[in-house]
């Protein structure tokens, strides 16, 4: 591979993230079980989150607003102010979670830094992602930080132009086939998928990838053998 730049997703690739959201969602569904069964509340919340992506984007603020909107709708506007306060606390608790690096991340970044330019390419709320990067202590490993509102083909093309390379010199490593891998492969780049044990429903895809620029590994340490 003629790789010059290796880009890493952040959430659930460098550090844990989705379990905190799932924990908050479970508590949210329990809060509303007087109005609907918990599995129905969860389904309603997902539909609201997907609808709101074009308005609020990804991340904690969008999640909090979607929980409040779902609570108002599910309760037919009968939700109490105490419950709304509880929902805000659920979101704030996520913001206050300590960063838990995924095992092997620092070792991998340290090994690759001397041979490649490293980039963090993630999507989500700007302030929250900057806060998590600062807490992680990983900032010095990266040549460039890109916090995107979306991860589509045009977003990666823009990033690659900014980095002054061609797609074949770009490798993306991440846990989401939908957001991290397929868009990069479609524009001629390389992708390594490393799964995380839980995935947000909106990021799940049922597809088999047969592409010469694609690799799948079991954990982040296996990436060293591929680059």
N, CA and C of each residue as an Amber inpcrd file, in Angstrom:
protein
   681
   0.8360000  -1.1950000   0.0000000   0.0000000   0.0000000   0.0000000
   0.8710000   1.2450000   0.0000000   0.4470000   2.2560000  -0.7450000
   1.1870000   3.5140000  -0.8330000   0.6730000   4.5160000   0.1870000
   0.4220000   4.0560000   1.3830000  -0.2200000   4.8830000   2.3980000
   0.7290000   5.9610000   2.9130000   0.2240000   7.1870000   2.9740000
   0.9540000   8.2850000   3.5990000   0.2700000   8.7680000   4.8750000
  -1.0540000   8.6770000   4.9010000  -1.8120000   9.1640000   6.0560000
  -2.7470000   8.0650000   6.5500000  -2.7440000   7.8650000   7.8580000
  -3.6760000   6.9350000   8.4950000  -4.6070000   7.7440000   9.3820000
  -5.8870000   7.6220000   9.1280000  -6.8930000   8.3450000   9.9050000
  -7.6200000   7.3710000  10.8290000  -7.8700000   7.8200000  12.0360000
  -8.5720000   7.0160000  13.0320000  -9.9020000   7.6690000  13.3800000
 -10.9600000   6.8700000  13.3890000 -12.1890000   7.2960000  14.0330000
 -11.9050000   7.4380000  15.5240000 -12.7670000   8.1380000  16.2540000
 -12.5330000   8.3500000  17.6850000 -13.4380000   7.4830000  18.5490000
 -14.7380000   7.7740000  18.5510000 -15.6740000   7.0620000  19.4230000
 -15.7350000   5.5830000  19.0790000 -15.4810000   4.7390000  20.0630000
 -15.5210000   3.2810000  19.9480000 -14.4400000   2.7230000  19.0350000
 -13.4730000   3.5700000  18.6850000 -12.2630000   3.1220000  18.0010000
 -11.0410000   3.4440000  18.8530000 -10.9750000   4.6710000  19.3400000
  -9.8960000   5.0630000  20.2530000 -10.3280000   4.9320000  21.7080000
 -11.5980000   5.2470000  21.9740000 -12.1020000   5.1900000  23.3500000
 -13.5630000   4.7250000  23.3560000 -14.0120000   4.2630000  24.5260000
 -15.3850000   3.7960000  24.6940000 -16.3630000   4.9620000  24.6120000
 -17.5060000   4.7140000  23.9890000 -18.5140000   5.7660000  23.8570000
 -19.9320000   5.2200000  23.8730000 -20.2540000   4.3150000  22.9690000
 -21.6360000   3.8440000  22.8150000 -22.2200000   3.2430000  24.0980000
 -21.4580000   2.5180000  24.9240000 -22.0630000   1.9780000  26.1530000
 -22.6480000   3.0540000  27.0620000 -22.0570000   4.2430000  27.0820000
 -22.5780000   5.3250000  27.9130000 -23.9400000   5.7970000  27.3950000
 -24.0760000   5.8680000  26.0740000 -25.3510000   6.2450000  25.4780000
 -26.4070000   5.1720000  25.7370000 -26.0050000   3.9190000  25.6450000
 -26.9720000   2.8460000  25.8680000 -27.4310000   2.8050000  27.3230000
 -26.5240000   3.1030000  28.2320000 -26.8970000   3.1700000  29.6440000
 -27.9100000   4.2930000  29.8770000 -27.6590000   5.4570000  29.2700000
 -28.5840000   6.5840000  29.4090000 -29.9260000   6.2630000  28.7680000
 -29.9020000   5.6030000  27.6230000 -31.1510000   5.2420000  26.9540000
 -31.9740000   4.2770000  27.8110000 -31.3120000   3.3410000  28.4560000
 -32.0280000   2.3940000  29.3190000 -32.7400000   3.1350000  30.4490000
 -32.0480000   4.0820000  31.0660000 -32.6500000   4.8540000  32.1550000
 -33.7910000   5.7270000  31.6290000 -33.6240000   6.2530000  30.4270000
 -34.6690000   7.0710000  29.8030000 -35.9220000   6.2320000  29.5530000
 -35.7480000   5.0170000  29.0560000 -36.8890000   4.1490000  28.7790000
 -37.6000000   3.7520000  30.0700000 -36.8380000   3.5370000  31.1260000
 -37.4470000   3.2400000  32.4230000 -38.2720000   4.4290000  32.9160000
 -37.7780000   5.6300000  32.6500000 -38.4660000   6.8410000  33.0860000
 -39.8480000   6.9670000  32.4510000 -39.9920000   6.4490000  31.2290000
 -41.2280000   6.6300000  30.4690000 -42.0880000   5.3740000  30.3960000
 -41.7570000   4.3580000  31.1700000 -42.4860000   3.1020000  31.0270000
 -43.9400000   3.1910000  31.4930000 -44.3320000   4.2600000  32.1860000
 -45.7420000   4.4490000  32.5240000 -46.5640000   4.8350000  31.2900000
 -45.8810000   5.2830000  30.2430000 -46.5720000   5.7120000  29.0340000
 -46.4970000   4.6650000  27.9150000 -45.3360000   3.9820000  27.8180000
 -45.1440000   2.9580000  26.7950000 -44.1870000   1.9060000  27.3360000
 -44.2540000   0.6670000  26.8330000 -43.2440000  -0.3240000  27.2000000
 -41.8490000   0.1620000  26.8110000 -40.8560000  -0.2790000  27.5460000
 -39.5050000   0.2360000  27.3340000 -39.0040000   0.0140000  25.9120000
 -39.2940000  -1.1520000  25.3180000 -38.8020000  -1.4020000  23.9550000
 -39.4670000  -0.4540000  22.9500000 -40.7070000  -0.0530000  23.2330000
 -41.3920000   0.8910000  22.3430000 -40.8150000   2.2960000  22.4870000
 -40.4690000   2.6680000  23.7170000 -39.8320000   3.9690000  23.9330000
 -38.4990000   4.0190000  23.2070000 -37.7410000   2.9230000  23.2800000
 -36.4480000   2.8620000  22.5920000 -36.6190000   3.0370000  21.0880000
 -37.6330000   2.3970000  20.5230000 -37.8930000   2.5280000  19.0910000
 -38.2860000   3.9550000  18.7230000 -39.1050000   4.5670000  19.5550000
 -39.5140000   5.9490000  19.3080000 -38.3170000   6.9000000  19.3750000
 -37.4320000   6.6570000  20.3180000 -36.2430000   7.5010000  20.4590000
 -35.3510000   7.3890000  19.2290000 -35.1370000   6.1710000  18.7390000
 -34.3020000   5.9910000  17.5500000 -34.8900000   6.7250000  16.3590000
 -36.1920000   6.6260000  16.1710000 -36.8340000   7.3320000  15.0600000
 -36.6490000   8.8420000  15.1820000 -36.7500000   9.3540000  16.4060000
 -36.5550000  10.7920000  16.6300000 -35.1140000  11.1920000  16.3510000
 -34.1640000  10.3890000  16.8050000 -32.7480000  10.6890000  16.5730000
 -32.4410000  10.7560000  15.0780000 -32.9270000   9.7870000  14.3330000
 -32.6570000   9.7540000  12.8930000 -33.2970000  10.9610000  12.2060000
 -34.5190000  11.2870000  12.5900000 -35.2030000  12.4550000  12.0190000
 -34.4400000  13.7410000  12.2910000 -33.8300000  13.8170000  13.4650000
 -33.1770000  15.0580000  13.8900000 -31.7380000  15.2040000  13.4230000
 -31.1950000  14.1870000  12.7760000 -29.7910000  14.2720000  12.3530000
 -29.5460000  15.4580000  11.4290000 -30.4980000  15.7170000  10.5490000
 -30.3160000  16.8350000   9.6080000 -30.4380000  18.1870000  10.3040000
 -31.0410000  18.2130000  11.4970000 -31.2030000  19.4660000  12.2520000
 -30.0650000  19.6880000  13.2370000 -29.7400000  18.6440000  13.9990000
 -28.7980000  18.7860000  15.1070000 -27.4700000  18.0700000  14.9030000
 -27.4040000  17.2010000  13.8970000 -26.1850000  16.4340000  13.7030000
 -26.0670000  15.2990000  14.7130000 -24.8270000  14.8650000  14.9380000
 -24.5560000  13.7550000  15.8380000 -24.0230000  14.2800000  17.1720000
 -24.0630000  13.4320000  18.1810000 -23.4390000  13.7920000  19.4480000
 -24.4100000  13.9880000  20.5820000 -23.8820000  14.4160000  21.7020000
 -24.6110000  14.4440000  22.9540000 -25.7560000  15.4540000  22.9430000
 -25.5600000  16.6260000  22.3700000 -26.6260000  17.6290000  22.3670000
 -27.8250000  17.1330000  21.5500000 -27.5610000  16.5380000  20.4120000
 -28.6250000  15.9790000  19.5950000 -29.3540000  14.8750000  20.3490000
 -28.6220000  14.0520000  21.0620000 -29.2100000  12.9590000  21.8450000
 -30.1190000  13.5040000  22.9340000 -29.6800000  14.5310000  23.6500000
 -30.4820000  15.1090000  24.7180000 -31.7660000  15.7320000  24.1710000
 -31.6510000  16.4980000  23.0850000 -32.8340000  17.1160000  22.4970000
 -33.8140000  16.0620000  21.9740000 -33.2780000  14.9850000  21.4260000
 -34.1420000  13.9140000  20.9180000 -34.8450000  13.1910000  22.0560000
 -34.1760000  13.0120000  23.1970000 -34.8310000  12.4030000  24.3490000
 -35.9820000  13.2760000  24.8390000 -35.7460000  14.5810000  24.9280000
 -36.7970000  15.4900000  25.4010000 -37.9830000  15.4860000  24.4330000
 -37.7080000  15.5550000  23.1300000 -38.7840000  15.5470000  22.1400000
 -39.5790000  14.2400000  22.2090000 -38.8640000  13.1260000  22.3470000
 -39.5360000  11.8310000  22.4370000 -40.4070000  11.7530000  23.6860000
 -39.8960000  12.2430000  24.8000000 -40.6560000  12.2140000  26.0550000
 -41.9390000  13.0260000  25.9350000 -41.8630000  14.1790000  25.3040000
 -43.0540000  15.0230000  25.1250000 -44.0780000  14.3160000  24.2450000
 -43.6110000  13.6810000  23.1690000 -44.5360000  13.0110000  22.2510000
 -45.1400000  11.7500000  22.8720000 -44.2860000  10.9230000  23.4710000
 -44.7550000   9.6630000  24.0420000 -45.7670000   9.9010000  25.1670000
 -45.5540000  10.9550000  25.9340000 -46.4350000  11.2550000  27.0680000
 -47.6400000  12.1010000  26.6670000 -47.7400000  12.4060000  25.3860000
 -48.8100000  13.2860000  24.8960000 -48.7890000  14.6190000  25.6510000
 -47.5820000  15.1290000  25.8420000 -47.3130000  16.4220000  26.4830000
 -47.6390000  16.4270000  27.9780000 -47.6970000  15.2420000  28.5760000
 -48.0080000  15.1580000  30.0060000 -46.7710000  14.9010000  30.8560000
 -45.6060000  14.9240000  30.2350000 -44.3780000  14.7010000  30.9850000
 -44.1390000  15.8660000  31.9450000 -43.7320000  15.5610000  33.1690000
 -43.5100000  16.6060000  34.1550000 -42.1500000  17.2670000  34.0220000
 -42.0360000  18.4570000  34.6060000 -40.7740000  19.1860000  34.5340000
 -39.6610000  18.4300000  35.2460000 -40.0130000  17.6560000  36.2830000
 -38.9880000  16.8750000  36.9800000 -38.3840000  15.8170000  36.0550000
 -39.2130000  15.2240000  35.2020000 -38.7170000  14.2330000  34.2550000
 -37.8000000  14.8800000  33.2160000 -38.1540000  16.0750000  32.7610000
 -37.2880000  16.7940000  31.8120000 -35.9400000  17.0920000  32.4550000
 -35.9680000  17.5030000  33.7120000 -34.7140000  17.7410000  34.4320000
 -33.8900000  16.4580000  34.5260000 -34.5680000  15.3420000  34.7500000
 -33.8910000  14.0480000  34.8310000 -33.2170000  13.7100000  33.5010000
 -33.9110000  13.9820000  32.3970000 -33.3430000  13.7210000  31.0780000
 -32.0900000  14.5630000  30.8410000 -32.1260000  15.8170000  31.2440000
 -30.9480000  16.6760000  31.0990000 -29.7750000  16.1290000  31.9080000
 -30.0600000  15.6170000  33.0850000 -29.0140000  15.0310000  33.9220000
 -28.4050000  13.8040000  33.2430000 -29.2460000  12.9840000  32.5930000
 -28.7350000  11.8060000  31.8870000 -27.6990000  12.2050000  30.8310000
 -27.9930000  13.2750000  30.1020000 -27.0440000  13.7510000  29.0970000
 -25.7910000  14.3290000  29.7200000 -25.9640000  15.0870000  30.7880000
 -24.8070000  15.6880000  31.4530000 -23.8970000  14.6310000  32.0560000
 -24.4750000  13.5310000  32.5020000 -23.6560000  12.4390000  33.0520000
 -22.7470000  11.8370000  31.9880000 -23.2330000  11.7670000  30.7580000
 -22.3830000  11.2840000  29.6650000 -21.2010000  12.2260000  29.4540000
 -21.4700000  13.5340000  29.4820000 -20.4040000  14.5190000  29.2920000
 -19.3190000  14.4120000  30.3630000 -19.7090000  13.9740000  31.5450000
 -18.7710000  13.9140000  32.6600000 -18.0560000  12.5730000  32.7790000
 -18.3770000  11.6220000  31.8990000 -17.7310000  10.3160000  31.9710000
 -16.2290000  10.4410000  31.7090000 -15.4020000   9.7110000  32.4570000
 -13.9690000   9.7030000  32.1600000 -13.7060000   8.9820000  30.8410000
 -12.6300000   9.3380000  30.1950000 -12.2620000   8.6760000  28.9470000
 -11.5860000   7.3430000  29.2610000 -12.1090000   6.3000000  28.6420000
 -11.5380000   4.9620000  28.7970000 -10.9680000   4.5290000  27.4440000
  -9.6550000   4.5880000  27.3160000  -9.0180000   4.2060000  26.0580000
  -9.1920000   2.7130000  25.8110000  -9.3890000   2.3690000  24.5600000
  -9.4840000   0.9640000  24.1860000  -8.0900000   0.3470000  24.2610000
  -8.0220000  -0.8570000  24.7520000  -6.7470000  -1.5250000  24.9840000
  -5.8940000  -1.5720000  23.7170000  -4.6610000  -1.0960000  23.8320000
  -3.7230000  -1.1400000  22.7200000  -3.6290000   0.1310000  21.9100000
  -4.5090000   1.0930000  22.1540000  -4.5470000   2.3140000  21.3350000
  -3.2270000   3.0770000  21.3930000  -2.7320000   3.3450000  22.5790000
  -1.4970000   4.1250000  22.6920000  -0.3230000   3.4110000  22.0450000
  -0.2550000   2.1030000  22.2060000   0.8260000   1.3210000  21.5960000
   0.7980000   1.4290000  20.0770000  -0.4000000   1.3250000  19.5180000
  -0.5470000   1.4000000  18.0650000  -0.1820000   2.7890000  17.5450000
  -0.6920000   3.8280000  18.1780000  -0.4000000   5.1900000  17.7390000
   1.0870000   5.4970000  17.8450000   1.7080000   5.0630000  18.9060000
   3.1410000   5.3090000  19.1000000   3.9520000   4.6130000  18.0140000
   3.5680000   3.4150000  17.6530000   4.2950000   2.6640000  16.6320000
   4.1490000   3.2810000  15.2440000   2.9650000   3.8110000  14.9450000
   2.7010000   4.3300000  13.6070000   3.1500000   5.7700000  13.4120000
   3.2780000   6.5210000  14.4980000   3.5460000   7.9570000  14.3930000
   4.8370000   8.2670000  13.6630000   5.8460000   7.4380000  13.8180000
   7.1430000   7.7140000  13.1950000   7.1640000   7.3760000  11.7080000
   6.1560000   6.6570000  11.2260000   6.1570000   6.2020000   9.8350000
   5.0810000   6.8640000   8.9710000   4.0370000   7.3920000   9.6090000
   2.9190000   7.9770000   8.8670000   2.4650000   9.2700000   9.5400000
   1.7870000  10.0980000   8.7630000   1.0460000  11.2000000   9.3780000
  -0.2820000  10.6430000   9.8770000  -0.5790000  10.8940000  11.1210000
  -1.7990000  10.3630000  11.7190000  -2.8450000  11.4600000  11.8350000
  -4.0810000  11.0980000  11.5920000  -5.2090000  12.0300000  11.6280000
  -6.3080000  11.4120000  12.4810000  -6.9860000  12.2320000  13.2610000
  -8.2210000  11.7970000  13.9030000  -9.3720000  12.3610000  13.0920000
 -10.2020000  11.4840000  12.5400000 -11.3400000  11.9010000  11.7090000
 -12.6100000  11.3280000  12.3200000 -13.3800000  12.1870000  12.9530000
 -14.5610000  11.7210000  13.6620000 -15.7230000  12.6530000  13.3820000
 -16.9230000  12.2260000  13.7670000 -18.0830000  13.1000000  13.6540000
 -18.7140000  13.2220000  15.0310000 -19.5270000  14.2640000  15.1990000
 -20.1520000  14.4850000  16.4900000 -20.1610000  15.9510000  16.8550000
 -20.5110000  16.2180000  18.0960000 -20.5530000  17.5830000  18.6070000
 -19.1300000  18.1200000  18.7850000 -18.8640000  19.2960000  18.2430000
 -17.5050000  19.8480000  18.2430000 -16.9320000  19.9650000  19.6490000
 -17.6610000  20.6150000  20.5580000 -17.1450000  20.8210000  21.9080000
 -16.9340000  19.5040000  22.6360000 -17.8600000  18.5750000  22.4620000
 -17.7510000  17.2880000  23.1410000 -16.5650000  16.4980000  22.6210000
 -16.3610000  16.4730000  21.3020000 -15.2380000  15.7210000  20.7400000
 -13.9010000  16.3580000  21.1300000 -13.8520000  17.6810000  21.1380000
 -12.6250000  18.3500000  21.5790000 -12.3470000  18.0500000  23.0460000
 -13.3950000  18.0200000  23.8440000 -13.2520000  17.7180000  25.2700000
 -12.7300000  16.2920000  25.4740000 -13.2830000  15.3540000  24.7390000
 -12.8510000  13.9630000  24.8780000 -11.4110000  13.7750000  24.4160000
 -11.0350000  14.4380000  23.3320000  -9.6510000  14.3360000  22.8640000
  -8.6940000  14.8890000  23.9100000  -9.0700000  16.0140000  24.4960000
  -8.2180000  16.6160000  25.5320000  -8.0830000  15.6840000  26.7410000
  -9.1870000  15.1020000  27.1650000  -9.1570000  14.1770000  28.2960000
  -8.3740000  12.9040000  27.9840000  -8.3750000  12.5100000  26.7190000
  -7.7320000  11.2490000  26.3410000  -6.2180000  11.2970000  26.4300000
  -5.6490000  12.4990000  26.2640000  -4.1940000  12.6200000  26.2530000
  -3.5600000  12.1680000  24.9520000  -4.3560000  11.9510000  23.9070000
  -3.8340000  11.4330000  22.6350000  -3.5310000  12.5250000  21.6110000
  -3.8120000  13.7560000  21.9360000  -3.7220000  14.8270000  20.9490000
  -2.3820000  14.9460000  20.2500000  -1.2940000  14.7130000  20.9610000
   0.0420000  14.8890000  20.3770000   0.3760000  13.8550000  19.3120000
  -0.3930000  12.7930000  19.2320000  -0.1220000  11.7800000  18.2120000
  -0.5770000  12.2280000  16.8260000  -1.4640000  13.2160000  16.7540000
  -2.1310000  13.5070000  15.4920000  -1.5990000  14.7480000  14.8050000
  -1.3560000  14.5910000  13.5180000  -0.9390000  15.6860000  12.6500000
  -2.1040000  16.6440000  12.3870000  -3.3170000  16.0930000  12.3770000
  -4.5040000  16.8970000  12.0460000  -5.7150000  16.2980000  12.7400000
  -6.6340000  17.1570000  13.1790000  -7.8900000  16.7450000  13.7910000
  -9.0320000  17.2160000  12.9040000  -9.9040000  16.3090000  12.4900000
 -11.0520000  16.6590000  11.6550000 -12.3240000  16.1770000  12.3530000
 -13.1610000  17.1260000  12.7860000 -14.4390000  16.7920000  13.4070000
 -15.5270000  17.1560000  12.4090000 -16.1550000  16.1400000  11.8440000
 -17.0830000  16.3140000  10.7370000 -18.5320000  16.3340000  11.2220000
 -19.3840000  16.9810000  10.4550000 -20.8140000  16.8890000  10.7240000
 -21.3840000  15.6100000  10.1330000 -20.7350000  15.0840000   9.0930000
 -21.1310000  13.8200000   8.4690000 -19.8760000  13.1160000   7.9600000
 -20.0200000  11.8360000   7.6750000 -18.9270000  11.0610000   7.0930000
 -19.4340000  10.4080000   5.8140000 -19.5490000  11.2120000   4.7910000
 -19.9500000  10.7150000   3.4890000 -18.7890000  10.8860000   2.5160000
 -18.9730000  10.3960000   1.3140000 -17.8780000  10.4170000   0.3460000
 -17.3280000  11.8230000   0.1480000 -18.2190000  12.8010000   0.0150000
 -17.7580000  14.1680000  -0.2300000 -16.9890000  14.7350000   0.9620000
 -17.3300000  14.2640000   2.1690000 -16.6180000  14.7370000   3.3610000
 -15.1930000  14.1950000   3.3880000 -15.0230000  12.9390000   3.0120000
 -13.6790000  12.3760000   2.9620000 -12.8760000  12.9480000   1.7990000
 -13.5430000  13.2260000   0.6780000 -12.8460000  13.8510000  -0.4480000
 -12.3140000  15.2270000  -0.0480000 -13.1090000  15.9820000   0.6870000
 -12.6780000  17.2970000   1.1670000 -11.4750000  17.1650000   2.1010000
 -11.5240000  16.1940000   3.0010000 -10.4070000  15.9750000   3.9230000
  -9.1420000  15.5860000   3.1780000  -9.2650000  14.7100000   2.1960000
  -8.0980000  14.2520000   1.4390000  -7.4800000  15.3970000   0.6400000
  -8.3100000  16.2560000   0.0860000  -7.7700000  17.4320000  -0.6190000
  -7.0260000  18.3350000   0.3520000  -7.5920000  18.5220000   1.5300000
  -6.9460000  19.3600000   2.5440000  -5.5860000  18.7990000   2.9420000
  -5.4820000  17.4860000   2.9870000  -4.2330000  16.8380000   3.3850000
  -3.2340000  16.7530000   2.2360000  -3.6500000  17.1720000   1.0430000
  -2.7860000  17.2370000  -0.1450000  -2.2440000  15.8590000  -0.5180000
  -3.1400000  14.8850000  -0.5680000  -2.7960000  13.5400000  -1.0170000
  -3.8780000  13.0740000  -1.9820000  -3.6660000  11.8930000  -2.5540000
  -4.6890000  11.2630000  -3.3830000  -5.3330000  10.1490000  -2.5650000
  -6.5390000   9.7090000  -2.9450000  -7.2490000   8.7190000  -2.1260000
  -6.4680000   7.4440000  -1.8470000  -5.6710000   6.9800000  -2.8100000
  -4.9330000   5.7300000  -2.6200000  -3.8600000   5.8440000  -1.5400000
  -3.5650000   7.0690000  -1.0970000  -2.5760000   7.2870000  -0.0380000
  -3.2300000   7.4550000   1.3320000  -4.5330000   7.2180000   1.3950000
  -5.3140000   7.4620000   2.6100000  -5.8900000   6.1560000   3.1380000
  -5.6550000   5.8960000   4.4180000  -6.1990000   4.7220000   5.0930000
  -7.0510000   5.1660000   6.2670000  -8.2960000   4.6940000   6.3140000
  -9.2080000   5.0070000   7.4080000  -9.4090000   3.7760000   8.2660000
  -9.2840000   3.9470000   9.5730000  -9.4660000   2.8640000  10.5280000
 -10.6160000   3.2310000  11.4540000 -11.6160000   2.3510000  11.5520000
 -12.7470000   2.6760000  12.4040000 -13.6360000   1.4820000  12.6640000
 -14.6000000   1.6760000  13.5530000 -15.4960000   0.5950000  13.9610000
 -16.7920000   0.5410000  13.1600000 -17.0710000   1.5680000  12.3650000
 -18.3300000   1.6190000  11.6280000 -18.1030000   1.3480000  10.1400000
 -18.6490000   0.2310000   9.6640000 -18.5950000  -0.0630000   8.2310000
 -19.2820000   1.0530000   7.4400000 -20.4210000   1.5170000   7.9410000
 -21.2280000   2.5030000   7.2340000 -20.5340000   3.8460000   7.1110000
 -19.9400000   4.3290000   8.2050000 -19.3960000   5.6880000   8.2240000
 -17.8960000   5.7530000   7.9670000 -17.1610000   4.7540000   8.4160000
 -15.6960000   4.8170000   8.3390000 -15.1090000   4.1070000   7.1330000
 -15.7780000   3.0640000   6.6570000 -15.1680000   2.1960000   5.6580000
 -15.7420000   2.3850000   4.2520000 -17.0410000   2.2060000   4.1000000
 -17.6300000   2.2410000   2.7530000 -17.3890000   3.5530000   2.0070000
 -17.5640000   4.7280000   2.6580000 -17.3180000   5.9670000   1.9030000
 -15.8760000   6.0930000   1.4150000 -14.9250000   5.6290000   2.2200000
 -13.5100000   5.7240000   1.8380000 -13.1920000   4.7590000   0.7000000
 -13.6960000   3.5430000   0.7700000 -13.4800000   2.5920000  -0.3190000
 -14.0850000   3.1060000  -1.6190000 -15.2350000   3.7480000  -1.5180000
 -15.9350000   4.2260000  -2.7180000 -15.1910000   5.3320000  -3.4520000
 -14.3000000   6.0320000  -2.7570000 -13.5440000   7.1010000  -3.4280000
 -12.1110000   6.6820000  -3.7360000 -11.7900000   5.4000000  -3.4980000
 -10.4680000   4.9000000  -3.8680000  -9.4680000   4.8090000  -2.7430000
  -9.9240000   5.0080000  -1.5010000  -9.0240000   4.8940000  -0.3620000
  -8.9990000   3.4910000   0.2060000  -8.3550000   3.3440000   1.3560000
  -8.2090000   2.0620000   2.0260000  -8.9570000   2.1000000   3.3590000
  -9.4570000   0.9480000   3.7870000 -10.1790000   0.8950000   5.0520000
  -9.8630000  -0.3520000   5.8470000  -9.6860000  -0.1770000   7.1460000
  -9.5440000  -1.3040000   8.0690000 -10.6590000  -1.2040000   9.0990000
 -11.4630000  -2.2410000   9.1730000 -12.5790000  -2.2750000  10.1150000
 -12.1670000  -3.0350000  11.3640000 -12.3270000  -2.3920000  12.5070000
 -12.1120000  -3.0620000  13.7890000 -13.4190000  -2.9590000  14.5640000
 -14.0920000  -4.0680000  14.8100000 -15.4250000  -4.0150000  15.4130000
 -15.3780000  -3.6120000  16.8760000 -16.4620000  -3.0220000  17.3160000
 -16.6700000  -2.7240000  18.7310000 -17.8340000  -3.5870000  19.1920000
 -17.8900000  -3.9160000  20.4800000 -18.8440000  -4.9250000  20.9290000
 -20.2970000  -4.4580000  20.9050000 -20.5330000  -3.1470000  20.8470000
 -21.8910000  -2.6360000  20.6570000 -21.8530000  -1.5460000  19.5830000
 -22.9470000  -1.4450000  18.8260000 -23.0280000  -0.4780000  17.7370000
 -24.3970000   0.1870000  17.7630000 -24.4140000   1.5000000  17.5860000
 -25.6750000   2.2200000  17.4820000 -26.4530000   1.6820000  16.2880000
 -27.7560000   1.5110000  16.4520000 -28.5930000   0.9060000  15.4170000
 -28.4610000   1.6330000  14.0780000 -28.3300000   2.9500000  14.1290000
 -28.2650000   3.7230000  12.8850000 -26.9810000   3.4430000  12.1000000
 -25.9570000   2.9280000  12.7640000 -24.6790000   2.6690000  12.1020000
 -24.5600000   1.2360000  11.5790000 -25.5520000   0.4050000  11.8600000
 -25.4700000  -0.9940000  11.4440000 -25.8260000  -1.1450000   9.9670000
 -25.0660000  -1.9810000   9.2770000 -25.3560000  -2.3120000   7.8770000
 -25.1860000  -3.8120000   7.6890000 -26.0140000  -4.3660000   6.8410000
 -25.9190000  -5.7860000   6.5180000 -25.2900000  -5.9030000   5.1330000
 -23.9850000  -6.0040000   5.1040000 -23.3100000  -6.0760000   3.8150000
 -21.9930000  -6.8250000   3.9550000 -21.6250000  -7.5280000   2.9260000
 -20.3320000  -8.1980000   2.8500000 -19.4370000  -7.3830000   1.9250000
 -18.2360000  -7.1120000   2.3710000 -17.3160000  -6.2890000   1.5730000
 -16.2520000  -7.1730000   0.9330000 -16.1890000  -7.1200000  -0.3750000
 -15.1460000  -7.8160000  -1.1300000 -14.4040000  -6.7610000  -1.9350000
 -13.3500000  -6.2330000  -1.3450000 -12.6290000  -5.1120000  -1.9620000
 -11.1470000  -5.2540000  -1.6450000 -10.3170000  -5.0310000  -2.6410000
  -8.8800000  -5.2200000  -2.4460000  -8.2740000  -4.2400000  -1.4480000
  -8.9500000  -3.1150000  -1.1930000  -8.4260000  -2.1200000  -0.2510000
  -9.0080000  -2.2720000   1.1530000  -9.7390000  -3.3460000   1.3950000
 -10.4190000  -3.5300000   2.6830000  -9.7960000  -4.6620000   3.4880000
  -9.6750000  -4.4170000   4.7890000  -9.2300000  -5.4470000   5.7200000
 -10.1180000  -5.4000000   6.9590000 -10.2910000  -6.5580000   7.5820000
 -11.0350000  -6.6650000   8.8350000 -10.1130000  -7.2610000   9.8810000
 -10.0870000  -6.6590000  11.0650000  -9.2650000  -7.1810000  12.1570000
 -10.1380000  -7.3600000  13.3940000  -9.6680000  -8.1530000  14.3290000
 -10.4330000  -8.4200000  15.5460000 -10.2510000  -7.3330000  16.5910000
  -9.0590000  -6.7140000  16.6210000  -8.7970000  -5.6600000  17.6040000
  -7.7470000  -4.7160000  17.0660000  -7.5700000  -3.6040000  17.7520000
  -6.7130000  -2.5410000  17.2370000  -5.2540000  -2.9600000  17.0910000
  -4.7800000  -3.8840000  17.9200000  -3.3830000  -4.3030000  17.8430000
  -3.0850000  -5.0410000  16.5470000  -4.0590000  -5.7150000  15.9870000
  -3.8500000  -6.4480000  14.7230000  -3.5550000  -5.5050000  13.5690000
  -3.9000000  -4.2500000  13.7120000  -3.6570000  -3.2870000  12.6280000
  -2.1790000  -3.1320000  12.3300000  -1.3650000  -3.2880000  13.3470000
   0.0750000  -3.1250000  13.1620000   0.6240000  -4.0980000  12.1290000
   0.0310000  -5.2770000  12.0460000   0.4800000  -6.2790000  11.0940000
   0.0880000  -5.9440000   9.6660000  -0.8520000  -5.0200000   9.4840000
  -1.3430000  -4.6810000   8.1580000  -0.7030000  -3.4180000   7.5940000
  -0.0810000  -2.6170000   8.4440000   0.5180000  -1.3680000   7.9660000
   1.9730000  -1.2870000   8.3840000
